[in-house]
């Protein structure tokens, strides 16, 4: 008995773009793309015509003009004589710094809180539930203001460190000063031979990565459990310390000293950065905790029972069996939380932390009057940062997917 094939016979015809299911979806996608391009071209052309009618034009020459304002938290060299472009770069670096610190801290807090929310201990479980419900149901701007107010009022002023019997004292062998103006700590001084110490330190990090991969291979291929904490700890510190001693301390430290009304020298972390960092971390950590809890609950209880039957301890079950599988559920919403941290960092202006919004989208915009240019550049920066985070996290997410044999 003969059968009629599903696919049409003969050559390609234009009617197949709509009638043939093989081409129909591409036709609609092409039409949608043309419509979007036409709409954007219309909006852009309308904007250009309106600007021309008003005697305005889009120009970024203002980035080369002198900024005329200061920035308190400067990761790179900057003065009020620098350009607006330099100020925007400082704001961009400040945004990246607080976003990175908050993402790392929020991940640690979220993982710990998410695991403890499933603890058999009633008190621990309720404390973590209280933390999650309190922090995620109050706007992050309020937490930023609360933490900033605590830092300002609960820490001493620099003058409290003066005198023979000071009211406040420095920490860690008189090397760190916590004040209401920020935290003053030693900064490194790079002398001859410092690059060799840095090279040894980077080689130690590579060695830690290779050792942990070896330990993981031994566990999954041969069932040998190798402790990685203390060897990794030793590799992280010992080689660099030995290189520092052998080479005669090429990396020195500049300690902060109280001179006049404030500390001079060393490195300063402003209270605004600390407040923004902690607020974003504890706020987003509450959401990550729920993601972690959901990921753990998504793993079949039989996995835990099977691991316990093999003699694994509860901590090993969580780290070797449950969490690796739960990551496939945790990572996709975790990407969204990282993006939220990056975008919420724009609230830094509330506590005077000069990030990208405070520099390019704030003072620079007001001084130059180039609102359209500044806003477009601001949108581009945040878009690139967000897409970069999504790209890197998606690579990690793909590496965690199940591999078929």
Number of C-alpha atoms within 10 A of each C-alpha: 2 4 5 6 7 6 9 10 7 6 5 9 9 8 10 14 16 14 11 14 11 12 13 15 13 13 14 13 11 12 12 12 12 12 12 12 12 12 12 12 12 12 12 12 12 12 12 15 14 13 13 12 10 9 8 12 15 12 10 13 9 19 18 12 15 16 23 15 16 15 17 14 20 17 13 11 8 17 17 13 13 17 20 26 20 22 30 25 19 24 25 22 17 22 25 17 16 23 24 16 15 27 24 14 18 28 23 16 19 26 20 16 27 27 18 19 25 17 14 9 10 10 11 15 17 15 13 21 19 13 17 24 12 12 18 15 10 11 10 21 18 12 19 23 17 14 18 23 16 13 20 18 11 11 16 18 19 20 17 14 19 16 8 6 9 10 12 17 16 14 11 9 7 12 16 20 24 21 25 19 19 21 18 23 24 18 15 12 12 13 11 11 15 19 13 15 22 15 13 19 20 14 16 20 16 13 15 20 12 12 17 17 12 13 16 18 14 14 14 10 9 9 10 12 12 14 10 14 10 9 13 17 11 12 18 20 13 13 16 20 15 14 20 20 12 11 15 13 18 19 17 15 15 15 18 22 18 14 12 10 10 14 23 15 15 18 18 22 16 18 25 26 23 21 24 29 25 20 25 28 26 23 27 28 30 28 23 30 28 20 24 28 21 15 21 23 14 15 16 10 11 9 14 16 13 13 18 14 10 8 11 16 11 12 10 13 18 18 11 15 17 22 19 15 20 21 18 17 21 23 21 15 13 20 18 15 20 24 18 16 21 22 16 16 25 19 18 23 17 16 17 16 28 29 30 26 26 24 28 28 23 17 18 25 20 13 14 14 12 18 17 13 18 24 16 11 16 17 14 12 13 19 13 11 18 18 12 12 16 17 13 11 17 15 10 12 17 12 11 15 12 9 7 4 3
